[in-house]
Each structure stands twice: as C-alpha cells, then as structure tokens.
Amino acid sequence: MLERKKGYDIVTEIGGVRTVDAAYDLFGKRLDAEHVRRIRKIENPEVLIKIANAIALCDPKTVFVFTGSEKDRAFVRQLALDQGEEKKLPMKNHTIHYDLKDEQGRIIDRTYYIINEGDKVSSLGQKMLRDQAMKEVKEKMGGIMKGRTMLIGFYIRGPAGAPVSNPALEITSSAYVLHSANILYRSAYDVFDKEVEHCGHFFANIHSEGTNRLEDLPNARVFMDRSWWTTYAMFCTYAGNTLLMKKGNHRFAVDKAVYLSNNQNLSEHMFITGINGPGGRTTWCCGAAPSGCGKTTTAMAGDKFVGDDLAQMWIAEDGAIHAINPECGIFGIVEDVNREGDPHLMDLLRKEKCEVIWSNVLIDEKGVPHWTGNGETPPAKGRNFQGEWHQGMVDAKGKPVPMSHPNSRCTVSASALANYSKENENPKGVVARIFTYSGRDSDTMPPVWVARNSDEGVVIGACIVSAATATEVGASGVKRAPWANAPFTPGPLGDYMDAQFKFYSHPKIAKKHQPILAGLNYFLTHEARGGTGKKLLGEKKDVKAWLAWLERRVHGEVGAIETPIGFLPKYEDLKQLFGDLVKKDYPKDLYDKQFSLYVDNIVARIDLQLDAYGKEQSVPPKFFDIMKKQRADLLKLKEKFGAIVAPDKLAR
C-alpha cells in the first residue's frame, strides 16, 4: 500500500518553514510588493509552506508569481529569449530550444523514487532512501537559483472540476519550462485553492537547470517523493526531465489510481481519439504505446483529437469508463512526421497558426526547421542539437550525425489542430469503449487483434515488447514495455496488474458500455514476413483501417476469426475499410502476410513474459494461467498447421 506523508517532507526539512506566518515572513523579505500581493491570493497553508521552502532551498534573486494573464505569458516568453533558452525563428511565434547534446531524453540512470525503509518499488525503477535523497537535494539544489528568477506557476492537470484532475505547482528557474507548461497545461491560479480543496491534494515540482553546462550533467538528478507527491530536478533541461507536471506527476497519478481509488481509476500512458462510425456516431478510443512508437500519429488518425500522451480514467455513475486528457497541448516527437501520415500536425508546423517551441531539430540558414523523415528536401547545412551540421557529417567514431535528433520535439497547443475536439475541456470526459496496446514490434504480432475478454486484454497490455527509442538516454535493443506505462509505475508491477484486472472487470461497468481491449502494431517489416528489407509492411496511414475495424467491432457490426491470442479481422471487412477510408486497395496476399500467426515468434514472446513476470512480486495468478493456455493452444496449432498459420485456416 501507499502511505501518504510518511517520513519528513524533504524541502520543508531543508527550508525550515513550517507555519503560514513564517511563510509570509519569508515572502515579505524575498518578494517585491506586487508578487507578495499575488501570493496572498493563495490561501491553502500547505501550498504556501511548500513555496516558501522552495525559495529557502533554491535562494533565487527574484521571484515571479505567474497568474496566467496574457501579460504574464508574454513576460515568460520574453524571459526565455533573454536567458538564451530559446531563439526566435522567422515564422511568427516559432522559437527553437536546444538541450545539452548529451541530454536528449529522459535520464533514466539518474532518476530515483524517494522511499522510506520497507517501501516496495517497481523492479524497473531506481530508488533512494529518504535520508540519502535529502543529502543529495540539499547538496545539489541548495542555492541553485542564486542570481536567477524563480518562476512559480499554478496549474491543473485536466479540466477544472473533473473528478480525476490534479492541481500542480511548477516551480522553476527555466523560462523555457514555464513557457512549455503554458502551452501544455491549464493555468489555474484563480481556482487553485478550490481545486486543491476539491481533490484533497496537490502535486509540487521544483526544478532548476543551474548553470546549464555540459560538465554539470553528471550531477543531474530527478527525484520523485511518493509520500509527499513532490518532484525535484536539477542540472537538466530536457522537458521530459524538467517539466515535471508531465511524467513526474503522471507517476503520482498512477500511484493514486492503483492504491487510493478503490479500483475505479486508472492513470495511463494513452492517447484519446474519437473515431467516426456509421450513422454519425463517434466512438472514443484510448491507446497505449511507448514514447516514440507512433502514439501521436495514431491519435491524429482519429477524427476527433483529445490527446496524444496521457489519459486519466474513472468508472462513472452511468456505468461507463470516462477519460480526460491531463494536458491541453502536445509535446510530440517530430521524426517521421510528414504530410502523408500527419497532415493536421504538419499544418501547425509549416504555417503561422499557433505558437511552436521546437527542440533539437535542424535550423537552416534561413531559419527554417528541418527534421528526419519530414518528406521534404533536406538542406545542405544548418545548426542542430550538437552544433553546426552539414550533409555527410560524421562523429569522432565515423558514425553519421543525423540532421535532427531522433527525439526532437515540437510543443504546440492541441486546440489549433483541425481535428481538435472541444471535449478535451469537458470535465465529464469522453466515454471510452476501445483500449489499444502497441509497441515497435517488427516481427511478431499482427496489426490488430481483440482480446476475447477483459482479462486477456489486460495481458495484451502487460506483454508489450518494443524496440528501444531515443526518448531514454542510453536505451537500446528490444525490451519489455508493460502497458507502455512501466517506466512511470512507482509500485510493483504486480500491484499495477492487479489494479488493471479489477478495473476492467469491475461490476460497476454496465454491459452496454463494456469496452474491448486490443493489440495494435503497424511496425511489421517485409523481412519479418518472408520479404527483404526493413521497410514497413504497409503504411502509417493504414492505422485508420485498424481503428475503424475496432470501432465496428465494439458495436458488433463485424465478425472475427477466433485464435489463441484473440480475435482477428476478416479480410472482406478490412478490404472495404481500406477502400472507404484509406482510399487504396488492400490485396489478399498482404492480409495473409500481416495476419498469419508466426507461432514460434509468439511462443518465444510468451516465454519471455513468463520468465520476466516470474521474477516480479505479487503477480496475479490469472496472468500465468492465461499465458500458459495461449502457449499450449498455439503449439497445438503448430502441430496441426505448421509454424506459420494463415488466418484462412482458422476461419474454416
């Protein structure tokens, strides 16, 4: 179980401010009159004490209390330019930000959960005892903002009033971080006290990039205090490490859902998109995928966009699963974003439609951003994440230096998208009927399949395997990515799995709102299916057909072929959907390649999971029962039909 407020609060222990009166005394000494006036509009004692201790710890020269006004937004944008964190580009409201060349993703090797003696933590996470963590925070963050401006922002992760939204403080010396926060999250200065009272808690985030030098990176740390729902980040700039409302607070939301929601909440690494179906209906889909595995592209393939990264879900009184997006913007990977696969996003990136913060892309001599896979003619030279660049450039080891880093990003407001849905601001959320799980799987699973029941659907999520992406510094190879959420699951995976089983089979879910859980994979390659080359066996835009089939399936309008891993689509249904929605032919031989079961590959994947979960704590027995039955049934198929089982053989 999760014990809240167990042990001491590190920033309070270091700062020494324990009363509201002491906090106000510090504000009077450290803030000018205008910002004292602003901070006095916040009345919650815990919030005030947390802010005061952050000031005492970091020792800034000045403090700026952000109210969300347009004047304040303009101040933050200008400060990002003045501090050299961003530079203007010729296109109106577009800027470029570069992270340190060795900090182009999450610093997983220097990220820790702060724990108390006896606390259990996920086997995929690192941990540090509270006393040791306090020493590190005190040593590394003490006085880290000397000579700098501390920015204090008040936000809500989700629409105000939603039952699973979370108020959050963002305290930083980086104007780039607060500028990003103002695009990605909803400012809540005027309602912060009300939301804290409504939720009964708030998340707190304290960050400083310090001197922002390459030689400081060994001292970079990200700490997450599960007991006090406070994060600390230092000597780093990449938004995945510093915009702590994102993945840092997502971890706290996962803890809250798993341990404190009576099995009626989930906090997931999922997009939310609406799929139009026959008769003018919209069916809402939530989908999980590791960062860098097409989550934004899949979200954009829907007809009504709500979010591309995170989802908070709850079982409402109407017996349906409702979902909200904690964010209102996109911090999206741009590699392979192009007109063919991402027309809506490309419109924002190539036209003066909204603010765009670019990060780590190439900027050519005319100030135009470029990135790998954009489908455009690349420039001969320019400047990127590592400095000056030209075509044919190699590093000290003779390895080609890419035009842009694989984890290059764009930060934009979702409301500017042509397919944006105003449901993103609805505190009641959307009713989700489809849940998908996917990874960068080149050789094993078919493009889409549906679990036969919710328990088998949870197992699909538990068994995501994906090629490592550039979102994590130092990651390589193929690895397990349970639910695409494991890096952000603080407690044991067995606890998280148990919460998943109980949520999706909860008796409160009405039969008419029962969802389907499915696997999704559009990364199969030609060489994995008897051809040559690593090119995709299909196109990114084909995901429209997979999503449309799932939409018809949840409404009982298409049949399916039953297999040991779940239900596969029938060829005739896909052929029609490809013609109607993707506007292209879908040949039968391609269907056979994509949907044949490669039994040996799937069995090897099952064995990998059985071995890995066999080493985890408290994994529900039903997981092993489901996996072992699928394995046995697959081997029976192999005995009957051989190692490659075409869907037609199973449809007889």
LINRA-V441511 format. One record per residue. SS is DSSP state (~ for helix, > for strand, _ for the rest). Layout:
ss->SS
ss->SS
//
This chain:
ss->_
ss->_
ss->_
ss->_
ss->_
ss->_
ss->_
ss->_
ss->_
ss->~
ss->~
ss->~
ss->~
ss->~
ss->~
ss->_
ss->_
ss->_
ss->_
ss->~
ss->~
ss->~
ss->~
ss->~
ss->~
ss->~
ss->~
ss->~
ss->~
ss->~
ss->_
ss->_
ss->~
ss->~
ss->~
ss->~
ss->~
ss->~
ss->~
ss->_
ss->_
ss->_
ss->_
ss->_
ss->~
ss->~
ss->~
ss->~
ss->~
ss->~
ss->~
ss->~
ss->~
ss->~
ss->~
ss->~
ss->~
ss->~
ss->_
ss->_
ss->_
ss->>
ss->>
ss->>
ss->>
ss->_
ss->_
ss->_
ss->_
ss->~
ss->~
ss->~
ss->~
ss->~
ss->~
ss->~
ss->~
ss->~
ss->~
ss->~
ss->~
ss->~
ss->_
ss->_
ss->_
ss->_
ss->>
ss->>
ss->_
ss->_
ss->_
ss->_
ss->_
ss->>
ss->>
ss->>
ss->>
ss->_
ss->_
ss->_
ss->_
ss->_
ss->_
ss->_
ss->_
ss->>
ss->_
ss->~
ss->~
ss->~
ss->>
ss->>
ss->>
ss->>
ss->>
ss->_
ss->_
ss->_
ss->_
ss->_
ss->_
ss->_
ss->_
ss->_
ss->_
ss->_
ss->>
ss->>
ss->>
ss->~
ss->~
ss->~
ss->~
ss->~
ss->~
ss->~
ss->~
ss->~
ss->~
ss->~
ss->~
ss->_
ss->_
ss->_
ss->_
ss->_
ss->_
ss->_
ss->>
ss->>
ss->>
ss->>
ss->>
ss->>
ss->>
ss->>
ss->>
ss->_
ss->_
ss->_
ss->_
ss->_
ss->_
ss->_
ss->_
ss->>
ss->>
ss->>
ss->>
ss->>
ss->>
ss->>
ss->_
ss->_
ss->~
ss->~
ss->~
ss->~
ss->~
ss->~
ss->~
ss->~
ss->~
ss->~
ss->_
ss->>
ss->>
ss->_
ss->~
ss->~
ss->~
ss->~
ss->~
ss->~
ss->~
ss->~
ss->~
ss->~
ss->~
ss->_
ss->_
ss->_
ss->>
ss->>
ss->>
ss->>
ss->>
ss->>
ss->_
ss->_
ss->_
ss->_
ss->_
ss->~
ss->~
ss->~
ss->~
ss->~
ss->~
ss->_
ss->>
ss->>
ss->>
ss->>
ss->>
ss->_
ss->_
ss->_
ss->_
ss->>
ss->>
ss->>
ss->>
ss->>
ss->_
ss->_
ss->_
ss->_
ss->~
ss->~
ss->~
ss->~
ss->_
ss->_
ss->_
ss->_
ss->~
ss->~
ss->~
ss->~
ss->~
ss->~
ss->~
ss->~
ss->~
ss->~
ss->~
ss->~
ss->~
ss->~
ss->_
ss->_
ss->_
ss->_
ss->>
ss->>
ss->>
ss->>
ss->_
ss->>
ss->>
ss->>
ss->>
ss->>
ss->>
ss->>
ss->_
ss->~
ss->~
ss->~
ss->_
ss->>
ss->>
ss->>
ss->>
ss->>
ss->>
ss->>
ss->>
ss->_
ss->_
ss->_
ss->_
ss->_
ss->~
ss->~
ss->~
ss->~
ss->~
ss->~
ss->~
ss->_
ss->_
ss->>
ss->>
ss->>
ss->>
ss->_
ss->_
ss->_
ss->>
ss->>
ss->>
ss->>
ss->>
ss->_
ss->_
ss->_
ss->_
ss->_
ss->>
ss->>
ss->>
ss->>
ss->_
ss->_
ss->_
ss->_
ss->>
ss->>
ss->>
ss->>
ss->>
ss->_
ss->_
ss->_
ss->_
ss->_
ss->_
ss->_
ss->_
ss->_
ss->~
ss->~
ss->~
ss->~
ss->~
ss->~
ss->~
ss->~
ss->_
ss->_
ss->_
ss->_
ss->_
ss->>
ss->>
ss->>
ss->>
ss->_
ss->_
ss->>
ss->>
ss->_
ss->_
ss->_
ss->_
ss->_
ss->>
ss->>
ss->_
ss->_
ss->_
ss->_
ss->_
ss->_
ss->_
ss->_
ss->_
ss->_
ss->>
ss->>
ss->>
ss->>
ss->_
ss->_
ss->>
ss->>
ss->>
ss->>
ss->_
ss->_
ss->_
ss->>
ss->_
ss->_
ss->_
ss->_
ss->_
ss->>
ss->_
ss->_
ss->_
ss->_
ss->_
ss->_
ss->_
ss->_
ss->>
ss->>
ss->>
ss->>
ss->>
ss->~
ss->~
ss->~
ss->_
ss->_
ss->_
ss->>
ss->_
ss->~
ss->~
ss->~
ss->~
ss->_
ss->_
ss->_
ss->_
ss->>
ss->>
ss->>
ss->>
ss->>
ss->>
ss->>
ss->>
ss->>
ss->_
ss->_
ss->_
ss->_
ss->_
ss->_
ss->_
ss->_
ss->_
ss->>
ss->>
ss->>
ss->_
ss->_
ss->_
ss->~
ss->~
ss->~
ss->~
ss->~
ss->~
ss->~
ss->~
ss->~
ss->_
ss->_
ss->>
ss->>
ss->>
ss->_
ss->_
ss->_
ss->_
ss->>
ss->_
ss->_
ss->_
ss->_
ss->_
ss->>
ss->>
ss->>
ss->_
ss->~
ss->~
ss->~
ss->_
ss->~
ss->~
ss->~
ss->_
ss->_
ss->_
ss->_
ss->~
ss->~
ss->~
ss->~
ss->~
ss->~
ss->~
ss->~
ss->~
ss->~
ss->~
ss->~
ss->_
ss->_
ss->_
ss->_
ss->_
ss->_
ss->~
ss->~
ss->~
ss->_
ss->_
ss->>
ss->>
ss->>
ss->>
ss->>
ss->_
ss->_
ss->_
ss->_
ss->>
ss->_
ss->~
ss->~
ss->~
ss->_
ss->_
ss->_
ss->_
ss->_
ss->_
ss->>
ss->_
ss->_
ss->_
ss->~
ss->~
ss->~
ss->~
ss->~
ss->~
ss->~
ss->~
ss->~
ss->~
ss->~
ss->~
ss->~
ss->~
ss->~
ss->_
ss->_
ss->_
ss->_
ss->_
ss->_
ss->>
ss->>
ss->>
ss->_
ss->_
ss->>
ss->>
ss->>
ss->_
ss->_
ss->~
ss->~
ss->~
ss->~
ss->~
ss->~
ss->~
ss->~
ss->~
ss->~
ss->~
ss->~
ss->_
ss->_
ss->_
ss->_
ss->_
ss->~
ss->~
ss->~
ss->~
ss->~
ss->~
ss->~
ss->~
ss->_
ss->>
ss->>
ss->~
ss->~
ss->~
ss->~
ss->~
ss->~
ss->~
ss->~
ss->~
ss->~
ss->~
ss->~
ss->~
ss->~
ss->~
ss->_
ss->_
ss->_
ss->_
ss->_
ss->_
ss->_
ss->~
ss->~
ss->~
ss->~
ss->~
ss->~
ss->~
ss->~
ss->~
ss->~
ss->~
ss->~
ss->~
ss->~
ss->~
ss->~
ss->~
ss->~
ss->~
ss->~
ss->~
ss->_
ss->_
ss->>
ss->>
ss->_
ss->~
ss->~
ss->~
ss->~
ss->~
ss->_
//
